[in-house]
Amino acid sequence: MRSFPFTAALVATAALTSMPPQPAATQSQPAIAIVGATIIDGNGGPPLTDGTLVTRGDRIAAVGPRASVEIPEGATVIDGAGRYVTPGFIDTNVHLSLYSGHETLVRYEDRNAALTLEAAQMQLKHGFTTVRDSYGSLLPLMEIRDAIARGDTIGPRMLVAGNIVGWGGPYTVSFSLIRPQGLTLFQEQFNDFITQGSGEEWMEMEPEDLRVAVNRYLDLGPDFLKYGGTGHFSNPVMIGFSPAAQRVLVEETRKRGLIAETHSTSPEGLRMSVEAGLDLIQHPEVLTAEMSDALVREIADRGIVCSMLTNTITGKVWQEHVESREKALAGDGGEDENRRDGLAKTSVELRAERRAAGESMEIRRRNAEKLIAGGCISTIGTDNYLGAAPEFRREKKAENQSFGIGSVIATEGLVELGMTPMEAITAVTRNGAIASGMLDILGTLEAGKYADVLVLDADPLADIGNIRALGVVVRDGKIVDLDTLPYERIFSSPGKGHAWE
């Protein structure tokens, strides 16, 4: 009999049994010394030339000019001449686990944890040593998160949220505009597996009942809370929680020292979330209209982190949009001859015309530029996601939202949107650590912080594209064998090392 899924411990254990053996977490680690490099510490100041960085155990022991830093006896020495050192990069919004696509869910539900690990290792392979998973299968995500933290396997540091609370899972109106009538048992049970008791019923609760529900969910073990300030889609937009309910969500999360964030896709929905006092906005640029200057100022003044989908509004996809928009706006040079005289276009027709002209992408790009120019704490949140299995795709998955390379493209996109290369590196290091609530121990190259370090073979300050010239990744003071990642390829393709079928 085929096992009916949703038992994270079982699927995760199955995934971990096929992994190469890893050093015990308690085993002593040799020191590492990167000598004579240009060090970009993540704080945004001038780089240190001819610098040396030393790690001991899982921490940075020293950073400074070569002449002033002692290299421990027995250390693994990396020649940094002509190379550039940065903190490990951080993507603040990925989706590593299975959560949608009916055929894929049915076929691969028992491989959820293995797919989660594959996706996480692809992020690490591209220099992203910390990732925040803001929506997905909480139980497998926590299993892989904890296995990596114990040293049972290799991967980026993972912070996970599970469900976007207030939404009901992939087969619901709030997530997919799917009505609940006629669902199969599998679909209903998978909705419950995703929500873990935090679904659409939360939107019906009085604030004090919601307070209890939030704490019950946080007791399961997520690292932060993401809630639906509006529904998933930008059209139609429906407000999710009342102002009082949003304050409860933020207050109860903050009491535990965790980050509270929102998905809100209308200007008014986002304003309500901002006023609730949250810490972070996922894709604040994704709105139904251009953001007002007043809202930008309020976000900046409150120090709210803006995690932006820069990989979807820059680079190749932006150039394709520009070409497509020009064609759409040019039209055929005349009216439809078969259309009745004097017949006004309906709102549906007008909306379809705007959609064909890529109006939403134009709005998103302008909003992102405004947030950056307005001095908001900005970083990347790519929405890199598993999606459909390769055998269910007509075309290969686009690079810009594939694990690892999508995060690289997003970082490059920050420069296209107005940042300098130094600001972009700061965005995916220091700002990413702020988004994670971990700046005291992560995100910059300073003694005492975790030893997540990248060695690049070309200058990223001369060309942000040089973050692709990744030579060495150090994660928690250990050199990662990038050639072995991912341990098991299920959806990914060897190709260039970053292809996702």
PyMOL commands that set and color helices and strands:
alter all, ss='L'
color gray80, all
select helices_A, chain A and resi 8-16+66-68+102-125+138-150+173-176+185-195+200-204+207-218+243-255+267-275+293-302+310-312+315-330+347-356+359-373+390-392+399-401+405-416+421-427+430-436+464-468+482-484
alter helices_A, ss='H'
color red, helices_A
select strands_A, chain A and resi 32-39+48-56+59-65+76-79+84-87+89-95+128-133+157-160+164-165+224-228+259-263+280-282+305-308+377-380+384-385+453-456+470-475+478-479
alter strands_A, ss='S'
color yellow, strands_A
deselect
rebuild
show_as cartoon
